[in-house]
Amino acid sequence: MKSIVALALVAVVGLVGCEKKAKLDTDQEKASYAIGQQIGRSLKMQNADVVVPSLVAGMNDAIGDKEAKLKPEEMQAALQKMQEGAMKKAMEEAEKNQKIGDEWLAKNKTADGWKTTESGLQYKVVKEGSGASPKETDTVKVHYTGTLIDGKKFDSSRDRNEPAEFPVNGVIPGWTEALKIMKPGAQYNLAIPAKLAYGPQGRPGIPPNSVLLFDVELLEVKAAAPEKKK
């Protein structure tokens, strides 16, 4: 994908900074817009505080083989400073989210019907299932909806109308722990602390140190195939 982005930057330049004039009629225009969206989201995820006209000017000069308006050492120093600023911003956001998440979990811990495990995972039984709980080596089929504590939805198999299937030990620790206490047919609400989710790194759509809320329904458990004797 990186090579496609690099080859299509010239098309993106024609769209960035002139949103009102941009057309989205042809396949090339639509593809260019899609790539621009990817670049923009990537910059946002990296907390890059870019000035769009300057960004476009740099791209135009590079693509047009024009002499750079800044010396290499000036560009390196500016990029280093931006990176340091982005890291500081990310750390501040992580600290803020950690505090908000801890306060939310402390309050939710006493809410009706919620239980807290030794690890800090919180869960509430909406509907209990029956049968054997999955082991770490098993594969499960589930329906789920994931939101942040502010209600923002970041993922949902229900919206895709397609259950998700994955190994129990192939997901975040909070999910693995919860699945191992559920039984087929069960539906649980989960509140997963950041340390059992994506921690200070976060991920697209999930800020660093976010508490994650899930509504999970365990549809099916597929036992792992027994190992063949050697």
VOBALO-716669 format. One record per residue (C-alpha): x, y, z; residue in three letters. Coordinates in Angstrom, 1 decimal, padded with zeros to 4 digits. Example, Ala and Ser with C-alpha at 12.3 -4.5 7.8 and 13.67 -1.06 7.14 Angstrom:
% residues 2
{{012.3,-004.5,007.8},ALA}
{{013.7,-001.1,007.1},SER}
//
This chain:
% residues 230
{{000.0,000.0,000.0},MET}
{{002.9,002.4,000.7},LYS}
{{004.0,002.2,-002.9},SER}
{{000.5,003.0,-004.1},ILE}
{{000.4,006.0,-001.8},VAL}
{{003.7,007.2,-003.0},ALA}
{{002.8,006.9,-006.7},LEU}
{{-000.5,008.7,-006.2},ALA}
{{000.7,011.7,-004.2},LEU}
{{000.6,013.9,-007.3},VAL}
{{-003.1,013.2,-007.5},ALA}
{{-003.6,013.9,-003.8},VAL}
{{-001.8,017.3,-004.1},VAL}
{{-004.5,018.4,-006.5},GLY}
{{-007.1,017.8,-003.9},LEU}
{{-005.5,018.8,-000.6},VAL}
{{-006.0,022.5,000.3},GLY}
{{-008.8,023.0,-002.3},CYS}
{{-011.6,020.9,-000.9},GLU}
{{-014.3,023.1,-002.4},LYS}
{{-013.0,022.6,-005.9},LYS}
{{-012.3,018.9,-005.6},ALA}
{{-014.3,016.6,-007.8},LYS}
{{-015.2,013.0,-006.9},LEU}
{{-016.7,011.8,-010.2},ASP}
{{-014.0,009.6,-011.8},THR}
{{-012.3,006.5,-010.4},ASP}
{{-009.1,008.4,-010.2},GLN}
{{-010.6,011.3,-008.3},GLU}
{{-012.3,008.9,-005.9},LYS}
{{-009.1,006.9,-005.4},ALA}
{{-007.1,010.1,-004.8},SER}
{{-009.6,011.2,-002.2},TYR}
{{-009.4,007.8,-000.5},ALA}
{{-005.6,008.0,-000.3},ILE}
{{-005.9,011.5,001.0},GLY}
{{-008.2,010.2,003.8},GLN}
{{-005.6,007.5,004.6},GLN}
{{-002.8,010.0,004.8},ILE}
{{-004.8,012.4,006.9},GLY}
{{-005.9,009.7,009.4},ARG}
{{-002.3,008.6,009.6},SER}
{{-001.0,012.1,010.4},LEU}
{{-003.8,012.5,012.9},LYS}
{{-003.0,009.2,014.7},MET}
{{000.6,010.4,015.0},GLN}
{{-000.5,013.7,016.5},ASN}
{{001.3,015.5,013.7},ALA}
{{000.4,019.2,013.9},ASP}
{{000.8,019.9,010.2},VAL}
{{000.0,023.1,008.4},VAL}
{{-001.8,021.9,005.2},VAL}
{{-000.6,024.7,002.8},PRO}
{{003.0,024.1,003.8},SER}
{{002.5,020.3,003.5},LEU}
{{001.2,020.7,000.0},VAL}
{{004.0,023.1,-001.0},ALA}
{{006.6,020.5,000.1},GLY}
{{004.9,017.8,-001.8},MET}
{{004.6,020.0,-005.0},ASN}
{{008.3,020.9,-004.8},ASP}
{{009.4,017.3,-004.3},ALA}
{{007.1,015.9,-007.1},ILE}
{{008.1,018.7,-009.5},GLY}
{{011.9,018.2,-008.8},ASP}
{{012.1,021.7,-007.5},LYS}
{{014.8,022.9,-005.1},GLU}
{{013.7,022.5,-001.5},ALA}
{{013.1,025.8,000.3},LYS}
{{014.7,024.5,003.4},LEU}
{{018.1,022.9,004.0},LYS}
{{018.2,019.2,005.0},PRO}
{{019.4,020.1,008.5},GLU}
{{016.5,022.6,008.9},GLU}
{{014.0,020.0,007.8},MET}
{{015.5,017.4,010.1},GLN}
{{015.4,019.7,013.1},ALA}
{{011.8,020.7,012.4},ALA}
{{010.7,017.1,012.1},LEU}
{{012.5,016.2,015.3},GLN}
{{010.8,019.1,017.1},LYS}
{{007.4,018.0,015.8},MET}
{{008.0,014.4,016.8},GLN}
{{008.9,015.5,020.3},GLU}
{{005.7,017.6,020.5},GLY}
{{003.6,014.7,019.3},ALA}
{{005.1,012.4,021.9},MET}
{{004.5,014.9,024.6},LYS}
{{000.9,015.4,023.5},LYS}
{{000.4,011.6,023.4},ALA}
{{001.8,011.2,026.9},MET}
{{-000.5,013.9,028.3},GLU}
{{-003.5,012.4,026.6},GLU}
{{-002.6,008.9,028.0},ALA}
{{-002.2,010.3,031.5},GLU}
{{-005.5,012.1,031.3},LYS}
{{-007.3,009.1,029.9},ASN}
{{-005.8,006.9,032.6},GLN}
{{-007.2,009.1,035.4},LYS}
{{-010.6,009.4,033.7},ILE}
{{-010.7,005.6,033.2},GLY}
{{-009.7,004.8,036.8},ASP}
{{-012.4,007.1,038.1},GLU}
{{-015.0,005.5,035.8},TRP}
{{-014.0,002.0,036.8},LEU}
{{-014.1,002.8,040.5},ALA}
{{-017.7,004.1,040.1},LYS}
{{-018.8,001.2,037.9},ASN}
{{-017.4,-001.3,040.4},LYS}
{{-020.2,-000.6,042.8},THR}
{{-022.9,-000.5,040.1},ALA}
{{-025.7,-003.1,040.3},ASP}
{{-024.9,-006.4,038.8},GLY}
{{-021.2,-005.7,038.0},TRP}
{{-018.4,-008.0,039.2},LYS}
{{-014.7,-007.4,039.3},THR}
{{-012.0,-010.0,038.9},THR}
{{-008.6,-010.0,040.5},GLU}
{{-007.1,-008.6,037.3},SER}
{{-009.4,-005.6,037.3},GLY}
{{-011.7,-006.9,034.6},LEU}
{{-015.4,-005.9,035.2},GLN}
{{-018.3,-007.8,033.8},TYR}
{{-022.1,-008.1,034.1},LYS}
{{-024.1,-011.1,033.1},VAL}
{{-026.9,-010.2,030.7},VAL}
{{-027.8,-013.8,029.9},LYS}
{{-026.1,-016.9,031.1},GLU}
{{-025.2,-019.7,028.7},GLY}
{{-024.7,-023.5,029.2},SER}
{{-022.1,-026.1,028.5},GLY}
{{-018.3,-025.9,028.8},ALA}
{{-016.4,-022.6,028.8},SER}
{{-013.8,-022.2,026.1},PRO}
{{-010.1,-022.9,026.7},LYS}
{{-007.3,-020.6,025.6},GLU}
{{-006.6,-022.9,022.7},THR}
{{-010.2,-023.0,021.5},ASP}
{{-011.7,-020.8,018.8},THR}
{{-014.9,-018.9,019.4},VAL}
{{-017.6,-017.3,017.3},LYS}
{{-019.0,-014.1,018.8},VAL}
{{-021.2,-011.1,018.2},HIS}
{{-020.0,-007.9,019.9},TYR}
{{-020.2,-004.1,020.0},THR}
{{-017.4,-002.1,021.4},GLY}
{{-017.6,001.5,022.7},THR}
{{-015.6,004.0,024.7},LEU}
{{-016.8,005.2,028.1},ILE}
{{-018.1,008.4,026.3},ASP}
{{-020.4,006.2,024.2},GLY}
{{-018.4,006.4,021.0},LYS}
{{-018.6,003.2,019.0},LYS}
{{-015.3,001.9,017.6},PHE}
{{-016.2,-001.5,016.3},ASP}
{{-019.2,-003.9,016.0},SER}
{{-019.7,-007.3,014.4},SER}
{{-023.4,-006.6,014.6},ARG}
{{-023.2,-003.6,012.3},ASP}
{{-021.3,-005.8,009.8},ARG}
{{-024.0,-008.5,010.3},ASN}
{{-021.2,-011.0,010.5},GLU}
{{-020.1,-012.8,013.7},PRO}
{{-016.3,-012.6,014.4},ALA}
{{-014.3,-015.8,014.8},GLU}
{{-010.9,-015.9,016.5},PHE}
{{-008.8,-018.0,018.9},PRO}
{{-009.4,-017.2,022.6},VAL}
{{-005.7,-016.5,023.1},ASN}
{{-005.5,-014.3,020.1},GLY}
{{-007.2,-011.2,021.5},VAL}
{{-006.5,-008.6,024.2},ILE}
{{-006.1,-010.0,027.7},PRO}
{{-009.5,-008.7,028.9},GLY}
{{-011.3,-010.5,026.2},TRP}
{{-009.4,-013.8,026.8},THR}
{{-010.2,-013.7,030.5},GLU}
{{-013.9,-012.9,029.9},ALA}
{{-014.3,-015.6,027.3},LEU}
{{-012.9,-018.2,029.6},LYS}
{{-015.7,-017.6,032.1},ILE}
{{-018.5,-017.4,029.6},MET}
{{-020.5,-020.4,028.2},LYS}
{{-022.0,-020.9,024.8},PRO}
{{-025.2,-018.7,024.5},GLY}
{{-024.0,-016.3,027.2},ALA}
{{-024.2,-012.5,026.8},GLN}
{{-022.0,-010.3,029.0},TYR}
{{-021.3,-006.6,029.3},ASN}
{{-017.5,-006.0,029.8},LEU}
{{-015.6,-003.1,031.1},ALA}
{{-011.9,-003.7,030.3},ILE}
{{-009.2,-001.5,031.9},PRO}
{{-006.6,-000.1,029.6},ALA}
{{-003.9,-002.4,031.0},LYS}
{{-006.0,-005.4,029.8},LEU}
{{-006.7,-003.7,026.4},ALA}
{{-004.3,-001.6,024.3},TYR}
{{-002.7,000.4,027.1},GLY}
{{-000.8,003.7,026.4},PRO}
{{-000.3,002.8,022.7},GLN}
{{-004.0,002.8,021.8},GLY}
{{-005.0,002.0,018.2},ARG}
{{-007.0,003.6,015.4},PRO}
{{-010.3,004.8,016.9},GLY}
{{-009.1,004.0,020.4},ILE}
{{-007.2,006.8,022.3},PRO}
{{-004.3,005.7,024.6},PRO}
{{-005.2,004.3,028.0},ASN}
{{-008.9,003.9,027.1},SER}
{{-011.3,001.8,029.1},VAL}
{{-013.2,-000.4,026.6},LEU}
{{-016.8,-001.4,026.9},LEU}
{{-018.1,-004.4,025.1},PHE}
{{-021.4,-006.2,024.7},ASP}
{{-020.4,-009.7,023.9},VAL}
{{-022.5,-012.7,022.9},GLU}
{{-020.7,-016.1,022.8},LEU}
{{-022.3,-017.9,019.9},LEU}
{{-020.2,-021.0,019.5},GLU}
{{-017.0,-022.7,020.8},VAL}
{{-014.8,-024.7,018.5},LYS}
{{-012.4,-027.0,020.4},ALA}
{{-008.9,-027.1,019.3},ALA}
{{-007.9,-030.2,017.3},ALA}
{{-006.0,-032.6,019.5},PRO}
{{-002.2,-032.8,018.8},GLU}
{{-001.1,-035.8,016.9},LYS}
{{001.2,-038.1,018.8},LYS}
{{004.7,-038.3,017.4},LYS}
//
